[in-house]
């Protein structure tokens, strides 16, 4: 590991050969939104916006602005029957649109850095649609380690006042993901107090390395969803919990050999 991290990392833009999200990925979220709307007694439009990643996967913008004209036109075109078809059709039309990152974020391959200056906190996000096998497979370990080292080299130079690192995702259930970080980072992982339904930190668990639906996960989710009668039970419908982790940044500099 140390040999892989010995030289200064140079991270380029992620592989452009990307895979499409499958239709069932949207179907699962729409089923969840319908149940949310029923249990919480809110409009389906609100459930779709706040409890799915549909807005982001349609590449509208990154602000979740409910008044956006594309989103409003999409909602106006919906009926209860055509919702799944319309959502997937619009995704296919807009999937190649690339949005700029927010000013406080920066990409390093599969990782995205978000810096919260008021908290002196580094937040780590992970997304990959690379068409080169599983992003967490052993064959891609060196690439991921170079990316994450590059991220923390950038933090060291750009945010020298940073004190802590935090993360929250279903991925912290996986040893192949946790090995990318210092052991201290996930040692005291706790179930999230609040699920971020608008991100892949919840929904990514249903996709395999080839962007296909994990059928066993989807089946279990649907079975639990059918029985859910409260928000807590709806959150418990997900096979893997969202876990929150955190650690002091000095442990990261030491782990990656950053002076």
Secondary structure, DSSP 4 states (H G I P E B T S, - for coil): -TTTTSSPP---PPPS-B-PPPHHHHHHHHHHHHHHHHHHT--HHHHHHHHSSHHHHTTS-SS--TT-HHHHHHHHT--TTTHHHHHHHHHHHHTT--PPPPTTEEEETTEEEEEETTTTEEEEEE---BSSS-TTSGGGHHHHHHHHHHHHHHHHHH-TT--EEEEEEGGGG-HHHHTTS-HHHHHT-EE-SS--TTSHHHHGGGB-TTS-B-HHHHHHHHHHHHH--SHHHHHTTSSS--EEEEEEHHHHHHHHT--
